[in-house]
Amino acid sequence: MTYCVGMLVDKGLVMMSDTRTNSGVDNISVFRKMFHWNIPGERIIAVMTAGNLATTQAVISKLEERSKAPDDRINSVLESATMFQVATAIGELVRETISERQAANGMTGKGKFTASMIVAGQIAGMEPRLFMVYPEGNFIEASFDTPFFQIGETKYGRPIILRGYDRSMSFEEAVKLLMVSFDSTLKANLSVGLPLDLMVIEQDGFEPLHERRIAQGDPYFQTISSSWGDALKAAFHSLPDYSLSNK
């Protein structure tokens, strides 16, 4: 399992993913799930992945090859005219890769070879955009009504974002909100774990404004975790007590 979040704010995009991959309680590994490509001054494309690891790695490897092969640049996310075309190309690649792997293993219909992705970025002259790509290759785009996307183990961290999100919030506030969302998810589900990868993309920056890995023992994350726990306990105890005499 995994947990990834992509969020639109007025100033740009904020993305965070965990790195845990497990195929059982005794087989836990760390794999990167956040990737990006950029041309300074022209565009930046970022992708986060969830699903079958072999499938998502195959899709990312194909994107890497297409971004570097001079004879195949028409298929590259670095050549697409719009972010919509980028999402379309990645969606087609996801669908094709899943179909190839299912066929190679004699599978039909839905199977274990699945992948979903969050695609974010900006092309010069256009607004930053955020998409969620499904295993079938289709996708939806973030809007004012749906300003963030989650993939993987979403249910534990979603209420935090719903209550705390504000499109006008600063990057620092957005990162803090995602830290709390991830801390809540880590506390509830062992299949999501540190390290976490964080990327902040400022509008018209066309390269990461801030990028870091949050490892075990990170002082800020530990402070967020302990402070959030204390704040929840204080808020709980401040609520009026229930009376057993109520009918």
C-alpha positions in Angstrom: 0.0 0.0 0.0 1.0 3.6 -0.3 -0.2 7.1 0.3 0.3 10.1 -2.0 -1.3 13.5 -2.1 -1.2 16.3 -4.7 -2.6 19.7 -3.7 -3.4 22.9 -5.7 -3.0 26.2 -3.9 -3.0 29.7 -5.2 0.8 29.8 -5.3 1.3 26.5 -7.0 1.5 22.8 -6.2 2.4 20.8 -3.1 3.1 17.0 -3.3 3.9 14.4 -0.8 4.3 10.6 -1.0 5.5 7.8 1.3 8.0 5.2 0.2 6.9 2.0 1.8 6.2 -1.1 -0.4 5.3 -4.4 1.2 4.2 -7.8 0.1 3.6 -9.1 3.6 4.5 -8.2 7.2 8.0 -9.6 6.8 8.8 -8.1 3.4 8.9 -4.3 3.6 11.0 -2.2 1.2 11.6 1.4 0.4 10.9 2.6 -3.2 10.6 6.1 -4.5 7.1 7.0 -5.7 7.6 10.6 -6.7 9.3 11.6 -10.0 9.7 14.8 -12.0 11.0 16.1 -15.3 11.5 19.7 -16.2 12.9 22.2 -18.8 14.0 25.3 -17.0 11.8 28.3 -17.9 9.4 26.1 -20.0 7.8 23.3 -18.0 7.8 21.0 -15.1 6.0 17.6 -14.9 5.7 15.6 -11.7 4.2 12.1 -11.2 3.4 10.1 -8.1 2.5 6.4 -8.3 0.4 3.8 -6.4 -0.4 0.2 -7.2 1.6 -2.8 -8.4 5.3 -1.9 -8.1 6.4 -3.6 -11.2 3.7 -1.9 -13.2 4.4 1.6 -11.9 8.1 1.2 -12.3 7.6 0.1 -15.9 5.5 3.2 -16.6 8.1 5.5 -15.1 10.9 3.8 -17.0 9.0 4.3 -20.3 8.5 8.0 -19.4 12.2 8.3 -18.6 13.1 6.7 -22.0 10.7 8.9 -23.9 12.1 12.0 -22.2 15.6 11.3 -23.3 15.3 9.5 -26.7 15.9 12.1 -29.5 14.1 10.1 -32.1 10.9 9.6 -30.0 10.4 13.1 -28.5 6.9 13.4 -30.0 5.8 10.9 -27.4 7.6 12.7 -24.6 5.9 14.6 -21.8 8.5 17.2 -22.5 7.0 17.9 -25.9 3.3 17.8 -25.2 1.6 21.2 -25.8 -0.6 21.2 -22.7 -0.9 19.5 -19.4 -4.1 17.9 -20.6 -2.0 16.2 -23.4 0.5 15.1 -20.8 -2.2 13.5 -18.7 -3.6 11.8 -21.8 -0.2 10.4 -22.8 0.5 9.1 -19.3 -3.0 7.6 -19.1 -2.5 5.8 -22.4 0.9 4.5 -21.2 -0.7 3.2 -17.9 -3.4 1.4 -19.8 -1.0 -0.1 -22.4 1.4 -1.3 -19.7 -1.3 -3.0 -17.7 -2.6 -4.7 -20.8 0.8 -5.9 -21.8 1.5 -7.4 -18.4 -1.9 -9.0 -18.2 -1.5 -10.6 -21.6 2.0 -11.8 -20.8 0.6 -13.6 -17.7 -2.5 -15.0 -19.4 -4.8 -12.7 -17.5 -8.0 -11.1 -18.7 -10.1 -8.4 -17.1 -9.0 -6.9 -13.8 -6.0 -8.4 -12.2 -3.1 -7.7 -9.9 -1.3 -5.5 -12.5 -2.8 -2.1 -11.6 -1.6 1.4 -11.2 -2.9 4.9 -10.5 -1.1 8.1 -10.7 -1.2 11.8 -9.7 0.1 14.0 -12.5 1.0 17.6 -11.7 2.8 20.4 -13.4 2.8 23.6 -15.5 3.7 24.6 -19.0 4.8 28.2 -19.7 1.9 30.5 -20.5 -0.6 28.3 -18.7 -1.8 27.6 -15.2 -0.5 24.8 -12.9 -2.8 21.8 -13.3 -3.3 18.6 -11.3 -4.8 15.3 -12.6 -5.5 11.8 -11.2 -5.0 9.0 -13.7 -6.9 5.7 -13.2 -5.7 2.2 -14.2 -8.1 2.3 -17.2 -6.1 5.2 -18.5 -8.9 7.8 -18.0 -8.4 10.7 -15.7 -10.0 13.7 -13.9 -8.6 17.1 -13.2 -8.5 19.1 -9.9 -10.8 22.1 -9.7 -12.0 24.6 -7.1 -14.5 22.0 -5.9 -11.8 19.2 -5.8 -8.5 20.9 -5.2 -6.5 17.9 -4.1 -6.1 14.2 -5.0 -5.0 11.2 -3.0 -4.0 7.7 -4.1 -3.3 4.6 -2.1 -4.4 4.5 1.5 -6.6 7.6 1.5 -9.2 7.3 4.2 -7.2 8.1 7.3 -5.6 11.3 6.1 -8.5 12.7 4.1 -10.5 14.2 7.0 -7.5 16.3 8.0 -7.1 17.8 4.6 -10.9 18.5 4.2 -11.0 20.4 7.5 -7.7 22.3 7.1 -7.4 23.1 3.4 -7.6 26.6 2.2 -6.7 27.5 -1.4 -5.1 30.8 -0.2 -2.8 29.1 2.3 0.9 29.5 2.1 3.3 26.8 1.0 4.4 26.4 4.6 0.9 25.9 5.8 0.2 23.4 3.0 3.2 21.4 4.0 2.2 21.4 7.6 -1.3 20.2 6.7 0.1 17.3 4.6 2.5 16.4 7.5 -0.5 16.1 9.8 -2.4 14.1 7.2 0.5 11.7 6.7 1.1 11.4 10.5 -2.5 10.4 11.0 -2.2 7.8 8.2 1.1 6.4 9.5 -0.5 6.0 13.0 -3.5 4.1 11.6 -1.9 1.9 8.9 1.4 0.1 9.0 1.5 -0.3 5.2 2.3 3.4 4.9 5.7 4.5 6.3 8.6 6.8 6.3 10.6 8.1 4.6 8.3 10.7 3.0 9.1 12.6 -0.2 8.1 16.3 -0.4 8.0 18.6 -3.4 6.8 22.2 -3.7 6.4 23.7 -7.1 5.8 27.5 -7.3 3.7 28.9 -10.2 5.9 30.0 -13.1 9.0 28.5 -11.4 9.3 25.4 -13.7 11.5 23.6 -11.2 11.1 22.4 -7.6 11.0 25.4 -5.2 11.6 22.9 -2.4 12.4 19.2 -2.4 13.4 16.9 0.4 13.1 13.5 2.0 11.7 13.3 5.5 13.4 10.4 7.2 12.8 8.6 10.5 13.7 10.9 13.3 13.2 14.1 11.3 12.9 16.8 14.0 10.1 18.8 12.4 8.0 15.8 11.6 8.4 14.5 15.2 7.3 17.9 16.5 4.3 17.9 14.2 3.4 14.4 15.3 3.7 14.9 19.1 2.1 18.4 19.0 -0.9 17.2 16.9 -1.4 14.3 19.4 -1.3 16.7 22.3 -3.7 19.2 20.5 -6.2 16.4 19.8 -6.2 15.3 23.5 -6.6 18.9 24.6 -9.5 19.5 22.2 -11.1 16.3 23.3 -11.0 17.2 27.0 -12.3 20.7 26.2 -15.5 19.2 24.8 -18.6 19.2 27.2 -19.0 15.9 29.1 -21.8 13.6 28.2 -24.3 13.1 31.0 -25.6 9.6 31.7 -28.8 11.1 32.9 -29.6 12.4 29.4 -32.5 10.6 27.8 
